[in-house]
Amino acid sequence: MKCPFCANSDTKVIDSRPDKDGSTIRRRRECEACSKRFTTHERVEDILPLVTKKDGRREPFDRLKLINGIKKACEKRPVSVELIEKTVDSLETRLQESGEKEIPSATLGQWVMGALHDLDQVAYVRFASVYRSFKDINEFMSELQDLLKK
């Protein structure tokens, strides 16, 4: 493992333990060169479907891209990073369980909106405004009214 401080590739594991839900291993490491410590998380590499974009392009599912999108929607909201990661974990599990080799980005977007609807309604509206690319204020208001009805 390369040290994030000095880029030396000689590091040693000081402590290793499973995380709370047992899906990853948390390792505390120390660099042999600069003696600084850092944490890594080891997880099983899952085979996830390709995401099919609106324009027909296909790209691998990117967990970090999904986390960043949800973080952006939850900015300045009372939603913890831990809760965001749990949400992304459940979306990844859903992707794996679907058994599909490809999934439309629209489907993934709907799943994210559903998760955000339950997580934080302001984050849901923020994500929906970007995801659905509202043409005018009337479309935006329609979405808000639907949210208020529920």
C-alpha positions, 0 to 999 in steps of 0.5 A, a space after each residue: 500500500 502506498 503511503 498518502 504522505 510520502 508515496 513510499 510503498 513500504 507500509 505495515 499493518 498495525 491494526 486490522 478489524 471488521 467495520 460495524 456491519 462486517 462488509 469491510 476490513 478497516 486497517 490502520 497502517 504505518 509508513 516505514 519511511 516517514 512513520 505517519 499513520 493512515 487508515 485503509 478500508 478493504 472490501 470485496 470487489 463486486 461485479 456490478 453492471 454497466 450504467 447505460 447513459 441517455 446518449 447510449 454510452 456505457 460506463 462502469 458503475 462508480 461508487 464514488 460518483 454516486 457518493 459525491 452526487 448524494 453528498 452534493 444533494 445533502 450539502 448543509 443538511 443534517 445527513 451524516 456521511 455514514 448515512 450517505 454511505 449506508 444509502 449507497 451500500 443499499 443501492 449497490 446491493 440492489 444493483 447486485 441483486 438485480 442480476 443485470 449486466 447493464 442498467 439504465 442511468 434513469 433506473 439508477 437515478 430513480 432508485 437514488 431519488 427514492 432513497 433520498 426521498 426517505 432520507 431528506 426531502 430537501 436533498 430529494 428536491 435538490 437531486 430531482 432538480 438536477 436529475 430531471 433538469 426541470 425546464 421551468 418553475 412550473 415543473 419544479 413546483 409540480 414536483 414540490 406539490 407531489 412531495 407535499 401530497 405524500 
